[in-house]
Amino acid sequence: MTLQYTVRDPDGAVIDDGSHPLVYLHGGYDGIFPMLEEALHGKKVGDKLQVKLQPDDAFGEYDEELILVEDAKLFPDNIEVGMSFERVSDDGEEDLVYRITEIAEGKVVVDGNHPLAGVALMFDVTVAEVRPASAEEITHGHVHGPGGHHH
């Protein structure tokens, strides 16, 4: 399914202007937020809808425990606020992306929350294309070709 869309926060500020159409494999392949996919089920080309996702249905609630203060010696000299890096959890199971939010007095503050954690999202969506998935797309669990995965 191909979607034309915009995403806004609760104050109406544009988060994603949808300059590139969203192409995903419909049917529970985790290509988009489950609640949004559920709202699109059975829709046809030209259908328009507005879907509001609460934080739990989007990027989750903001988790204070994901803010860490680390010694600057653990980082390269050229770090800057806004840089991101991946950190594997202690059990080796989960990779979290942390953003540097502050650097001061030999300490670096990093935040493992998604930048949109705790934010409700309003999707304005128009269905632009609906086509059957190829056998290869179904096997791989994602879209190939324009707007999708390329080999």
Secondary structure per residue as TSV (DSSP state, phi and psi in degrees):
chain	resnum	aa	ss	phi	psi
A	1	M	-	360.0	139.6
A	2	T	E	-115.1	132.5
A	3	L	E	-122.5	137.2
A	4	Q	E	-93.6	136.1
A	5	Y	E	-157.3	161.0
A	6	T	E	-135.4	152.3
A	7	V	E	-125.2	131.1
A	8	R	E	-125.5	158.4
A	9	D	-	-88.4	177.1
A	10	P	T	-60.6	-21.3
A	11	D	T	-88.5	-0.8
A	12	G	-	92.3	-0.8
A	13	A	-	-71.5	136.5
A	14	V	E	-73.7	124.9
A	15	I	E	-95.5	-39.8
A	16	D	E	-142.6	119.1
A	17	D	-	-82.2	0.1
A	18	G	-	65.1	30.7
A	19	S	-	-61.2	-24.9
A	20	H	S	-113.8	125.9
A	21	P	-	-57.4	150.1
A	22	L	E	-92.8	119.9
A	23	V	E	-114.3	125.5
A	24	Y	-	-145.5	163.6
A	25	L	-	-93.3	112.8
A	26	H	T	-79.0	139.0
A	27	G	T	126.9	30.8
A	28	G	T	83.4	30.6
A	29	Y	S	-97.0	12.5
A	30	D	S	62.3	30.4
A	31	G	S	-78.5	-27.4
A	32	I	S	-140.3	175.0
A	33	F	-	-59.8	133.0
A	34	P	H	-53.3	-41.4
A	35	M	H	-66.1	-35.9
A	36	L	H	-68.3	-43.1
A	37	E	H	-61.1	-41.3
A	38	E	H	-60.6	-41.0
A	39	A	H	-66.2	-26.8
A	40	L	H	-87.8	-8.4
A	41	H	T	-59.4	127.8
A	42	G	T	81.7	1.7
A	43	K	-	-77.0	154.6
A	44	K	-	-116.8	167.2
A	45	V	T	-54.8	132.7
A	46	G	T	94.8	-17.5
A	47	D	-	-64.0	138.9
A	48	K	E	-119.8	142.1
A	49	L	E	-151.8	160.2
A	50	Q	E	-122.1	127.5
A	51	V	E	-127.4	126.6
A	52	K	E	-102.7	124.2
A	53	L	E	-106.8	125.6
A	54	Q	-	-73.0	161.3
A	55	P	G	-50.0	-40.7
A	56	D	G	-61.8	-26.5
A	57	D	G	-93.2	-3.5
A	58	A	T	-119.4	-105.9
A	59	F	T	-99.9	12.5
A	60	G	-	85.3	169.4
A	61	E	-	-76.5	157.6
A	62	Y	-	-72.7	130.1
A	63	D	-	-114.7	107.7
A	64	E	G	-58.4	-28.1
A	65	E	G	-70.1	-11.7
A	66	L	G	-89.8	6.6
A	67	I	E	-98.3	122.8
A	68	L	E	-124.0	145.6
A	69	V	E	-111.3	118.8
A	70	E	E	-118.5	158.4
A	71	D	E	-71.3	132.1
A	72	A	G	-59.9	-22.5
A	73	K	G	-64.2	-19.0
A	74	L	G	-77.7	-9.3
A	75	F	S	-114.8	156.8
A	76	P	-	-63.0	161.3
A	77	D	T	-67.8	-25.0
A	78	N	T	-94.7	21.6
A	79	I	-	-71.1	153.3
A	80	E	-	-140.2	155.0
A	81	V	T	-58.6	135.1
A	82	G	T	102.8	-18.8
A	83	M	-	-67.8	150.9
A	84	S	E	-121.2	152.3
A	85	F	E	-150.3	157.6
A	86	E	E	-97.3	139.4
A	87	R	E	-130.1	127.8
A	88	V	E	-84.0	135.2
A	89	S	-	-64.3	162.8
A	90	D	T	-56.4	-33.2
A	91	D	T	-86.2	-0.4
A	92	G	S	74.5	7.5
A	93	E	-	-86.9	-39.4
A	94	E	-	-124.5	132.1
A	95	D	E	-96.7	125.9
A	96	L	E	-114.5	141.5
A	97	V	E	-93.9	124.7
A	98	Y	E	-108.8	140.3
A	99	R	E	-107.5	140.5
A	100	I	E	-79.4	122.2
A	101	T	E	-108.3	-18.6
A	102	E	E	-159.8	143.4
A	103	I	E	-132.6	119.0
A	104	A	E	-160.6	139.4
A	105	E	T	49.0	46.2
A	106	G	T	77.2	7.4
A	107	K	E	-120.7	150.5
A	108	V	E	-124.3	126.6
A	109	V	E	-97.2	125.6
A	110	V	E	-121.6	148.8
A	111	D	E	-127.5	119.9
A	112	G	-	-89.0	1.3
A	113	N	S	-75.1	145.8
A	114	H	-	-62.4	144.6
A	115	P	T	-55.2	-24.0
A	116	L	T	-102.9	14.2
A	117	A	T	-62.0	138.6
A	118	G	T	81.5	2.2
A	119	V	-	-108.5	129.9
A	120	A	-	-76.4	144.4
A	121	L	E	-119.6	134.9
A	122	M	E	-109.6	114.7
A	123	F	E	-98.1	127.1
A	124	D	E	-105.5	116.3
A	125	V	E	-126.5	137.9
A	126	T	E	-124.2	129.2
A	127	V	E	-74.6	116.9
A	128	A	E	-95.6	-32.2
A	129	E	E	-154.7	142.9
A	130	V	-	-132.7	126.6
A	131	R	-	-144.9	154.4
A	132	P	-	-66.1	144.1
A	133	A	-	-76.1	146.8
A	134	S	-	-75.6	162.2
A	135	A	H	-59.2	-39.6
A	136	E	H	-64.8	-41.3
A	137	E	H	-61.8	-42.3
A	138	I	H	-64.0	-43.2
A	139	T	H	-61.9	-43.3
A	140	H	H	-80.0	-21.2
A	141	G	T	80.1	17.1
A	142	H	S	-154.8	166.1
A	143	V	-	-78.3	143.4
A	144	H	B	-111.3	167.4
A	145	G	S	82.8	-161.4
A	146	P	T	-53.9	127.2
A	147	G	T	79.6	-7.1
A	148	G	S	-117.1	-148.9
A	149	H	B	-83.2	135.9
A	150	H	-	-116.0	145.8
A	151	H	-	-100.6	360.0
